[in-house]
Amino acid sequence: MQAVSIFSRKTRRIGIFALLTGVFGLLLFARPLLTQSTWLLGDHGTIDEDVTVLIVAGGNERFELAADWVKSRPNSRLALVEAPPSRLAKYGVRRPKHEESREILLQLGVSESDLLLIPRGTLAVDLNHVAVVKWATSNSAERVGVLVECLDVRRYIEQHLTDGAKHAPIQIIGLPSSHFESDQWHRSTIGVKAFSRELLRWGYWRILGEGATGPRWDEAEWLDVLPTAERLP
Amino acid sequence: MRRFRKLVLFTLLIVAGIIVIRRPLLIAVGRHLDTGSSPHAVDFVVLLPGHEATRAFVVAGLVKKGYAPTAVLIPSKLYGQDASKAQHVIGRDILQSQGIAGDQIIELPNLHDDSTFSNAESLGTFLEKQHADCRLIVVTNDYHTRRSTWAFRQVLKDRMTQIEFVSAPADYHSAETWWHSPRGTEAYLSEYFKLGYYMLRYNRQNRILFLGTITFVVMSGAVVTLRRRKRKQEQRPANLASATEQGHTA
């Protein structure tokens, strides 16, 4: 009788051996793999000495850190990226995010003159980093640092490196998340969700680039075409 | 080797086919998640927590166009200290900004967690204790309606006839464009993952079926492998004997 498998016995044995070794290795190194997956998390490095403009983008305690930094360094400034147009802001339910952040920084003692707003123009909702790069390119005398949540570090660094470095190098500083310890992300549902989400975004970015974000839903148009109610029999 | 080539060719053909029809395929994958229907007049419109910037505007629109006199909010868990950032608080603010009066909004009792399943439980209690015969519209985002319908059916069972789901469009992506952006890809792919998780986590029959299938596949594989091995072992001495016989004859 002819053998059913399409692989030779030697290939099968090598395959089984590789599979078992892989599973055993994963089980053995599960803990260090989870706790030290810093390739995505990035360093929680300190801010470089030559940074002159610090962009407050994300991460736990970013406002406190940024306020302390700018107060301790003369000739340095903080910057916020202009938030995309939002429906909540349009109807006065909430203020744009950059305005909320600005108020927090002012309450922490940062002076008005030390705050910059980076314009976003017509950039889509997920393209804050493009606004930062544009601004850094046109202000190349400044050395820019960006405070981001630890999970965003890798994607931010890679995104900032792809523009041909027409500006001074941007330093990305990862801060702990508001919801979980960076090396304990796998212990909470929020951490696992955030890690998986970032992994997917990073993977998407590596394979397909920025993508094309569609237009915002038009609630007024929707309401116009919604017929008035008809009661069911 | 010929078998291996055939397998590679078959795989390549399948992949090429998928690439050629990828657009309708991806749209079908997106539309599969949307089980929402056209709205009818009911007694209450319920806002499911999350993505208030779209869902709450749909709830407000339905109340304004006379589909229901009252909107129902399901409170969400509060993360951090800032109560103004709680989802149901934002939801209430949006409804009021759209002209819905405070007495047209009902807030259900607080919950311990934010899952769609626990939202269904909260609404089940509301129906059971206060409004046994009322009809409801539940508003959630289009890609979230299939999982919500499934979760609500597990909790409310026969009462599902009193409920209809209405889809709120999402900002920046739809079933026709979800794979164009990381945001849409994340929303739709994670929704499929969550749907699978819900089906196993909250339904005992599904769990039994899933484990049963895995056990069946593993057992069948083991039986086939063992049989094949036994047959080979049986054939080996026979082949050896016939080879020896041929040698003697030569």
Boltz contact constraints between the chains, C-beta under 6 A:
constraints:
  - contact:
      token1: [A, 6]
      token2: [B, 3]
      max_distance: 6.0
  - contact:
      token1: [A, 6]
      token2: [B, 4]
      max_distance: 6.0
  - contact:
      token1: [A, 87]
      token2: [B, 53]
      max_distance: 6.0
  - contact:
      token1: [A, 88]
      token2: [B, 53]
      max_distance: 6.0
  - contact:
      token1: [A, 91]
      token2: [B, 97]
      max_distance: 6.0
  - contact:
      token1: [A, 93]
      token2: [B, 93]
      max_distance: 6.0
  - contact:
      token1: [A, 93]
      token2: [B, 94]
      max_distance: 6.0
  - contact:
      token1: [A, 93]
      token2: [B, 97]
      max_distance: 6.0
  - contact:
      token1: [A, 197]
      token2: [B, 186]
      max_distance: 6.0
  - contact:
      token1: [A, 200]
      token2: [B, 186]
      max_distance: 6.0
  - contact:
      token1: [A, 201]
      token2: [B, 182]
      max_distance: 6.0
  - contact:
      token1: [A, 204]
      token2: [B, 182]
      max_distance: 6.0
  - contact:
      token1: [A, 204]
      token2: [B, 185]
      max_distance: 6.0
  - contact:
      token1: [A, 211]
      token2: [B, 180]
      max_distance: 6.0
  - contact:
      token1: [A, 211]
      token2: [B, 181]
      max_distance: 6.0
  - contact:
      token1: [A, 211]
      token2: [B, 182]
      max_distance: 6.0
  - contact:
      token1: [A, 212]
      token2: [B, 180]
      max_distance: 6.0
  - contact:
      token1: [A, 213]
      token2: [B, 172]
      max_distance: 6.0
  - contact:
      token1: [A, 213]
      token2: [B, 181]
      max_distance: 6.0
  - contact:
      token1: [A, 214]
      token2: [B, 172]
      max_distance: 6.0
  - contact:
      token1: [A, 214]
      token2: [B, 173]
      max_distance: 6.0
  - contact:
      token1: [A, 214]
      token2: [B, 177]
      max_distance: 6.0
  - contact:
      token1: [A, 216]
      token2: [B, 171]
      max_distance: 6.0
  - contact:
      token1: [A, 217]
      token2: [B, 54]
      max_distance: 6.0
  - contact:
      token1: [A, 217]
      token2: [B, 169]
      max_distance: 6.0
  - contact:
      token1: [A, 217]
      token2: [B, 171]
      max_distance: 6.0
  - contact:
      token1: [A, 219]
      token2: [B, 57]
      max_distance: 6.0
  - contact:
      token1: [A, 223]
      token2: [B, 61]
      max_distance: 6.0
  - contact:
      token1: [A, 226]
      token2: [B, 61]
      max_distance: 6.0
  - contact:
      token1: [A, 226]
      token2: [B, 65]
      max_distance: 6.0
  - contact:
      token1: [A, 228]
      token2: [B, 65]
      max_distance: 6.0
  - contact:
      token1: [A, 228]
      token2: [B, 66]
      max_distance: 6.0
  - contact:
      token1: [A, 229]
      token2: [B, 41]
      max_distance: 6.0
  - contact:
      token1: [A, 229]
      token2: [B, 65]
      max_distance: 6.0
  - contact:
      token1: [A, 229]
      token2: [B, 66]
      max_distance: 6.0
  - contact:
      token1: [A, 229]
      token2: [B, 67]
      max_distance: 6.0
  - contact:
      token1: [A, 231]
      token2: [B, 41]
      max_distance: 6.0
  - contact:
      token1: [A, 232]
      token2: [B, 40]
      max_distance: 6.0
